[in-house]
Amino acid sequence: MECKSKNSSIRCTVKECAHNMGSENYCTLNTIDVGTHESNPTMPECTDCNSFVKRS
């Protein structure tokens, strides 16, 4: 099993993501890509973590 270490700079509570540490609410990636699905984003709900990968 791959040992992933947390990135203390990226908090994440999405347990369904393969990059979520699982035991703590942190991401294991060095960087993430944040994007939007809106033409004029005005609130947090308009943004997306484009680095999300469904945990298998």
Phi and psi restraints in degrees (range 20) as a CNS / XPLOR table:
assign (resid 1 and name C) (resid 2 and name N)
       (resid 2 and name CA) (resid 2 and name C) 1.0 -72.1 20.0 2
assign (resid 2 and name N) (resid 2 and name CA)
       (resid 2 and name C) (resid 3 and name N) 1.0 133.8 20.0 2
assign (resid 2 and name C) (resid 3 and name N)
       (resid 3 and name CA) (resid 3 and name C) 1.0 -93.2 20.0 2
assign (resid 3 and name N) (resid 3 and name CA)
       (resid 3 and name C) (resid 4 and name N) 1.0 115.4 20.0 2
assign (resid 3 and name C) (resid 4 and name N)
       (resid 4 and name CA) (resid 4 and name C) 1.0 -104.8 20.0 2
assign (resid 4 and name N) (resid 4 and name CA)
       (resid 4 and name C) (resid 5 and name N) 1.0 139.3 20.0 2
assign (resid 4 and name C) (resid 5 and name N)
       (resid 5 and name CA) (resid 5 and name C) 1.0 -108.5 20.0 2
assign (resid 5 and name N) (resid 5 and name CA)
       (resid 5 and name C) (resid 6 and name N) 1.0 150.3 20.0 2
assign (resid 5 and name C) (resid 6 and name N)
       (resid 6 and name CA) (resid 6 and name C) 1.0 -76.7 20.0 2
assign (resid 6 and name N) (resid 6 and name CA)
       (resid 6 and name C) (resid 7 and name N) 1.0 149.5 20.0 2
assign (resid 6 and name C) (resid 7 and name N)
       (resid 7 and name CA) (resid 7 and name C) 1.0 -101.0 20.0 2
assign (resid 7 and name N) (resid 7 and name CA)
       (resid 7 and name C) (resid 8 and name N) 1.0 106.3 20.0 2
assign (resid 7 and name C) (resid 8 and name N)
       (resid 8 and name CA) (resid 8 and name C) 1.0 -63.0 20.0 2
assign (resid 8 and name N) (resid 8 and name CA)
       (resid 8 and name C) (resid 9 and name N) 1.0 -11.6 20.0 2
assign (resid 8 and name C) (resid 9 and name N)
       (resid 9 and name CA) (resid 9 and name C) 1.0 -90.0 20.0 2
assign (resid 9 and name N) (resid 9 and name CA)
       (resid 9 and name C) (resid 10 and name N) 1.0 -11.5 20.0 2
assign (resid 9 and name C) (resid 10 and name N)
       (resid 10 and name CA) (resid 10 and name C) 1.0 -124.8 20.0 2
assign (resid 10 and name N) (resid 10 and name CA)
       (resid 10 and name C) (resid 11 and name N) 1.0 100.8 20.0 2
assign (resid 10 and name C) (resid 11 and name N)
       (resid 11 and name CA) (resid 11 and name C) 1.0 -81.9 20.0 2
assign (resid 11 and name N) (resid 11 and name CA)
       (resid 11 and name C) (resid 12 and name N) 1.0 144.5 20.0 2
assign (resid 11 and name C) (resid 12 and name N)
       (resid 12 and name CA) (resid 12 and name C) 1.0 -153.1 20.0 2
assign (resid 12 and name N) (resid 12 and name CA)
       (resid 12 and name C) (resid 13 and name N) 1.0 131.1 20.0 2
assign (resid 12 and name C) (resid 13 and name N)
       (resid 13 and name CA) (resid 13 and name C) 1.0 -110.3 20.0 2
assign (resid 13 and name N) (resid 13 and name CA)
       (resid 13 and name C) (resid 14 and name N) 1.0 9.9 20.0 2
assign (resid 13 and name C) (resid 14 and name N)
       (resid 14 and name CA) (resid 14 and name C) 1.0 -87.6 20.0 2
assign (resid 14 and name N) (resid 14 and name CA)
       (resid 14 and name C) (resid 15 and name N) 1.0 90.5 20.0 2
assign (resid 14 and name C) (resid 15 and name N)
       (resid 15 and name CA) (resid 15 and name C) 1.0 -65.6 20.0 2
assign (resid 15 and name N) (resid 15 and name CA)
       (resid 15 and name C) (resid 16 and name N) 1.0 -19.7 20.0 2
assign (resid 15 and name C) (resid 16 and name N)
       (resid 16 and name CA) (resid 16 and name C) 1.0 -77.7 20.0 2
assign (resid 16 and name N) (resid 16 and name CA)
       (resid 16 and name C) (resid 17 and name N) 1.0 -8.1 20.0 2
assign (resid 16 and name C) (resid 17 and name N)
       (resid 17 and name CA) (resid 17 and name C) 1.0 -87.3 20.0 2
assign (resid 17 and name N) (resid 17 and name CA)
       (resid 17 and name C) (resid 18 and name N) 1.0 136.1 20.0 2
assign (resid 17 and name C) (resid 18 and name N)
       (resid 18 and name CA) (resid 18 and name C) 1.0 -64.2 20.0 2
assign (resid 18 and name N) (resid 18 and name CA)
       (resid 18 and name C) (resid 19 and name N) 1.0 -21.6 20.0 2
assign (resid 18 and name C) (resid 19 and name N)
       (resid 19 and name CA) (resid 19 and name C) 1.0 -90.4 20.0 2
assign (resid 19 and name N) (resid 19 and name CA)
       (resid 19 and name C) (resid 20 and name N) 1.0 -6.2 20.0 2
assign (resid 19 and name C) (resid 20 and name N)
       (resid 20 and name CA) (resid 20 and name C) 1.0 -72.2 20.0 2
assign (resid 20 and name N) (resid 20 and name CA)
       (resid 20 and name C) (resid 21 and name N) 1.0 135.6 20.0 2
assign (resid 20 and name C) (resid 21 and name N)
       (resid 21 and name CA) (resid 21 and name C) 1.0 -62.0 20.0 2
assign (resid 21 and name N) (resid 21 and name CA)
       (resid 21 and name C) (resid 22 and name N) 1.0 -27.4 20.0 2
assign (resid 21 and name C) (resid 22 and name N)
       (resid 22 and name CA) (resid 22 and name C) 1.0 90.2 20.0 2
assign (resid 22 and name N) (resid 22 and name CA)
       (resid 22 and name C) (resid 23 and name N) 1.0 -58.4 20.0 2
assign (resid 22 and name C) (resid 23 and name N)
       (resid 23 and name CA) (resid 23 and name C) 1.0 -80.4 20.0 2
assign (resid 23 and name N) (resid 23 and name CA)
       (resid 23 and name C) (resid 24 and name N) 1.0 -18.8 20.0 2
assign (resid 23 and name C) (resid 24 and name N)
       (resid 24 and name CA) (resid 24 and name C) 1.0 -139.3 20.0 2
assign (resid 24 and name N) (resid 24 and name CA)
       (resid 24 and name C) (resid 25 and name N) 1.0 160.6 20.0 2
assign (resid 24 and name C) (resid 25 and name N)
       (resid 25 and name CA) (resid 25 and name C) 1.0 -86.0 20.0 2
assign (resid 25 and name N) (resid 25 and name CA)
       (resid 25 and name C) (resid 26 and name N) 1.0 62.6 20.0 2
assign (resid 25 and name C) (resid 26 and name N)
       (resid 26 and name CA) (resid 26 and name C) 1.0 -135.8 20.0 2
assign (resid 26 and name N) (resid 26 and name CA)
       (resid 26 and name C) (resid 27 and name N) 1.0 156.6 20.0 2
assign (resid 26 and name C) (resid 27 and name N)
       (resid 27 and name CA) (resid 27 and name C) 1.0 -89.8 20.0 2
assign (resid 27 and name N) (resid 27 and name CA)
       (resid 27 and name C) (resid 28 and name N) 1.0 151.0 20.0 2
assign (resid 27 and name C) (resid 28 and name N)
       (resid 28 and name CA) (resid 28 and name C) 1.0 -100.6 20.0 2
assign (resid 28 and name N) (resid 28 and name CA)
       (resid 28 and name C) (resid 29 and name N) 1.0 -1.1 20.0 2
assign (resid 28 and name C) (resid 29 and name N)
       (resid 29 and name CA) (resid 29 and name C) 1.0 -79.3 20.0 2
assign (resid 29 and name N) (resid 29 and name CA)
       (resid 29 and name C) (resid 30 and name N) 1.0 155.9 20.0 2
assign (resid 29 and name C) (resid 30 and name N)
       (resid 30 and name CA) (resid 30 and name C) 1.0 -73.9 20.0 2
assign (resid 30 and name N) (resid 30 and name CA)
       (resid 30 and name C) (resid 31 and name N) 1.0 -37.3 20.0 2
assign (resid 30 and name C) (resid 31 and name N)
       (resid 31 and name CA) (resid 31 and name C) 1.0 -142.6 20.0 2
assign (resid 31 and name N) (resid 31 and name CA)
       (resid 31 and name C) (resid 32 and name N) 1.0 159.8 20.0 2
assign (resid 31 and name C) (resid 32 and name N)
       (resid 32 and name CA) (resid 32 and name C) 1.0 -126.6 20.0 2
assign (resid 32 and name N) (resid 32 and name CA)
       (resid 32 and name C) (resid 33 and name N) 1.0 161.7 20.0 2
assign (resid 32 and name C) (resid 33 and name N)
       (resid 33 and name CA) (resid 33 and name C) 1.0 -111.6 20.0 2
assign (resid 33 and name N) (resid 33 and name CA)
       (resid 33 and name C) (resid 34 and name N) 1.0 118.3 20.0 2
assign (resid 33 and name C) (resid 34 and name N)
       (resid 34 and name CA) (resid 34 and name C) 1.0 -105.3 20.0 2
assign (resid 34 and name N) (resid 34 and name CA)
       (resid 34 and name C) (resid 35 and name N) 1.0 131.4 20.0 2
assign (resid 34 and name C) (resid 35 and name N)
       (resid 35 and name CA) (resid 35 and name C) 1.0 -135.1 20.0 2
assign (resid 35 and name N) (resid 35 and name CA)
       (resid 35 and name C) (resid 36 and name N) 1.0 -166.8 20.0 2
assign (resid 35 and name C) (resid 36 and name N)
       (resid 36 and name CA) (resid 36 and name C) 1.0 -141.8 20.0 2
assign (resid 36 and name N) (resid 36 and name CA)
       (resid 36 and name C) (resid 37 and name N) 1.0 155.1 20.0 2
assign (resid 36 and name C) (resid 37 and name N)
       (resid 37 and name CA) (resid 37 and name C) 1.0 -110.1 20.0 2
assign (resid 37 and name N) (resid 37 and name CA)
       (resid 37 and name C) (resid 38 and name N) 1.0 10.2 20.0 2
assign (resid 37 and name C) (resid 38 and name N)
       (resid 38 and name CA) (resid 38 and name C) 1.0 -114.7 20.0 2
assign (resid 38 and name N) (resid 38 and name CA)
       (resid 38 and name C) (resid 39 and name N) 1.0 152.1 20.0 2
assign (resid 38 and name C) (resid 39 and name N)
       (resid 39 and name CA) (resid 39 and name C) 1.0 -78.3 20.0 2
assign (resid 39 and name N) (resid 39 and name CA)
       (resid 39 and name C) (resid 40 and name N) 1.0 -24.0 20.0 2
assign (resid 39 and name C) (resid 40 and name N)
       (resid 40 and name CA) (resid 40 and name C) 1.0 -141.6 20.0 2
assign (resid 40 and name N) (resid 40 and name CA)
       (resid 40 and name C) (resid 41 and name N) 1.0 77.5 20.0 2
assign (resid 40 and name C) (resid 41 and name N)
       (resid 41 and name CA) (resid 41 and name C) 1.0 -65.0 20.0 2
assign (resid 41 and name N) (resid 41 and name CA)
       (resid 41 and name C) (resid 42 and name N) 1.0 132.5 20.0 2
assign (resid 41 and name C) (resid 42 and name N)
       (resid 42 and name CA) (resid 42 and name C) 1.0 -129.0 20.0 2
assign (resid 42 and name N) (resid 42 and name CA)
       (resid 42 and name C) (resid 43 and name N) 1.0 -3.3 20.0 2
assign (resid 42 and name C) (resid 43 and name N)
       (resid 43 and name CA) (resid 43 and name C) 1.0 -151.1 20.0 2
assign (resid 43 and name N) (resid 43 and name CA)
       (resid 43 and name C) (resid 44 and name N) 1.0 161.5 20.0 2
assign (resid 43 and name C) (resid 44 and name N)
       (resid 44 and name CA) (resid 44 and name C) 1.0 -54.0 20.0 2
assign (resid 44 and name N) (resid 44 and name CA)
       (resid 44 and name C) (resid 45 and name N) 1.0 -34.0 20.0 2
assign (resid 44 and name C) (resid 45 and name N)
       (resid 45 and name CA) (resid 45 and name C) 1.0 -64.0 20.0 2
assign (resid 45 and name N) (resid 45 and name CA)
       (resid 45 and name C) (resid 46 and name N) 1.0 -14.0 20.0 2
assign (resid 45 and name C) (resid 46 and name N)
       (resid 46 and name CA) (resid 46 and name C) 1.0 -85.5 20.0 2
assign (resid 46 and name N) (resid 46 and name CA)
       (resid 46 and name C) (resid 47 and name N) 1.0 -6.0 20.0 2
assign (resid 46 and name C) (resid 47 and name N)
       (resid 47 and name CA) (resid 47 and name C) 1.0 -105.3 20.0 2
assign (resid 47 and name N) (resid 47 and name CA)
       (resid 47 and name C) (resid 48 and name N) 1.0 159.6 20.0 2
assign (resid 47 and name C) (resid 48 and name N)
       (resid 48 and name CA) (resid 48 and name C) 1.0 -137.1 20.0 2
assign (resid 48 and name N) (resid 48 and name CA)
       (resid 48 and name C) (resid 49 and name N) 1.0 149.3 20.0 2
assign (resid 48 and name C) (resid 49 and name N)
       (resid 49 and name CA) (resid 49 and name C) 1.0 -89.5 20.0 2
assign (resid 49 and name N) (resid 49 and name CA)
       (resid 49 and name C) (resid 50 and name N) 1.0 104.9 20.0 2
assign (resid 49 and name C) (resid 50 and name N)
       (resid 50 and name CA) (resid 50 and name C) 1.0 -74.7 20.0 2
assign (resid 50 and name N) (resid 50 and name CA)
       (resid 50 and name C) (resid 51 and name N) 1.0 -5.8 20.0 2
assign (resid 50 and name C) (resid 51 and name N)
       (resid 51 and name CA) (resid 51 and name C) 1.0 -88.7 20.0 2
assign (resid 51 and name N) (resid 51 and name CA)
       (resid 51 and name C) (resid 52 and name N) 1.0 -3.3 20.0 2
assign (resid 51 and name C) (resid 52 and name N)
       (resid 52 and name CA) (resid 52 and name C) 1.0 -59.1 20.0 2
assign (resid 52 and name N) (resid 52 and name CA)
       (resid 52 and name C) (resid 53 and name N) 1.0 132.6 20.0 2
assign (resid 52 and name C) (resid 53 and name N)
       (resid 53 and name CA) (resid 53 and name C) 1.0 -133.1 20.0 2
assign (resid 53 and name N) (resid 53 and name CA)
       (resid 53 and name C) (resid 54 and name N) 1.0 124.4 20.0 2
assign (resid 53 and name C) (resid 54 and name N)
       (resid 54 and name CA) (resid 54 and name C) 1.0 -59.9 20.0 2
assign (resid 54 and name N) (resid 54 and name CA)
       (resid 54 and name C) (resid 55 and name N) 1.0 127.6 20.0 2
assign (resid 54 and name C) (resid 55 and name N)
       (resid 55 and name CA) (resid 55 and name C) 1.0 -66.5 20.0 2
assign (resid 55 and name N) (resid 55 and name CA)
       (resid 55 and name C) (resid 56 and name N) 1.0 135.1 20.0 2
